[in-house]
């Protein structure tokens, strides 16, 4: 290969791509007097340019230079205010070549450059510059960067600045950039629950800002201080001498502090979206419970009867529990915990949170429900420092076992009803730790594996003898369920009759579908009033071919989009009607069997 030819970008056969050459040649025209027909003046510096190039690249310049205004006159000289020569030089280079070098420029120049990209309508340049600014955020530049990002409504850059300031709140408060923030930007920062600095430090930083910006309304600024979070000593010795708040405001704060529950105070907390903060990395530790070291080690595979879990004895007065102390007050709305699940046992429990270990708020109450394996729990966001899990029941013995614990703040949207999740996706899956605890099948969880294509006379279904037993599915935790979808075995023309009940404890059952007098085939969609459910029992009452009830697939809630794709129908015969709940029925349970003998049932 000859070394005299520069490497060129790879192109497909039959395509020529010399864009880089075009960029280089057009770039030669920049700042040259030759062929120029307009001149911009920035900070007394002259920038010759070419109308047609500017107009082709930018709608703003198209309107300015060809819109019939004074600037459209030949050889016009156009002064530009509110920018710097350095930033405008960078913009012209981008207009002429499509290139810009950011890494060697000062933050002030980059922010001016970003302002020009926004002003003149270069969205791709705006995005690329914002992305680069996200990578160079530091204590010195984050405030002025946030000011610009919030002014121009740049969501990604604004979010990154907020996250950086949240994690470095005290350093930001003492930085010079904090004093130069605009009033709207200042308020939007300190009003955030996640701007988690001590309230005394926030007050003193705002006091310094007021001194630095004497023309602004100080009363509105001081309203951002959460006075009830400050101690009596701080209120009397720091706030009162400043004269920025009235004596009545201070007395009101003392009254709120003394009369309110601690957990009702408007605390600030660390916010790290989507990341587990119950880890050694963030300073979390287990402070109560037996075998503390296992809970936060991240190992969710290696555990058995003897090791790999934390525990506490279950007593009637619920004095025992497992307690986690987070590294600092934090905002959380999501907890994941793994209950010991090496056999079929179930547990009941509740979870409380606190800031001071004295005032506890219950965020999860599963004390009346049977739960197993992984628990995915959601609740309204709370600031807390301590989390306490109290087991109230174990179906095997009087000990409560947890293998793993995680907590975090999630941006995932969720709906709660009566404290329980209203799921939109199918939760009766093996991945969600649902299981078939009664019924006969070649494969233990064939009913829940999502396979609605591969079944025949011998396999791919779960069944039970008519008049004896049932098919029972246990969900990992209670959900608010209002619909169910079934696929009845349909390799021939047979039809079935059945009914469905739900329960939270396997003791009391509520009928949600009665199809004992209806001939049903293939896909079934059942809807009913939403109610708590941990167990779903399907009881076959008739089969036109033999004495066995067969079900290929089960899901809840019903996935209507999937149903349309699989059947081409919006509804299924009798499957879509609204069915009223029926009186309670007694339970009957037996264990799941995986028996080849079910072949003969078909």
Secondary structure by P-SEA (a helix, b strand, c coil): cccccccccccccccccaaaaaaaaaaaaccccccccbbbbcccbbbbbbaaaaaaccaaaaaaacccccccccbbbbbbccccaaaaaaaaaaaaccccccccccaaaaaaaaaaaaaaccaaaaaaaaaaaaaccccccaaaaaaaaaaaccaaaaaaaaaaaaaaaaaaaaccccccccaaaaaaaaacccccccaaaaaaaaaaaaaacccccccccccccccccccaaaaaccccccccccaaaaaaaaaaaacccccccbbbbbbbccccccccccccccccccccccccccccccccccccbbbbbbcccccbbbbbbccccccccbbbbbccccccccccbbbbbbcccccccccccccccccccccccccccccccbbbbbbcccccccbbbbcbbbbbbbccccccccccccccccccccccccccccccccccccccccccccccccccccccccccbbbbbbccccccccbbbbbccccccccccbbbbbbccccbbbbcccccccccccbbbbbccbbbbcbbbbbbcccccccbbbbcccccccaaaaaaaacccccccccccbbbbbcbbbbbbbbbbbcccccccc
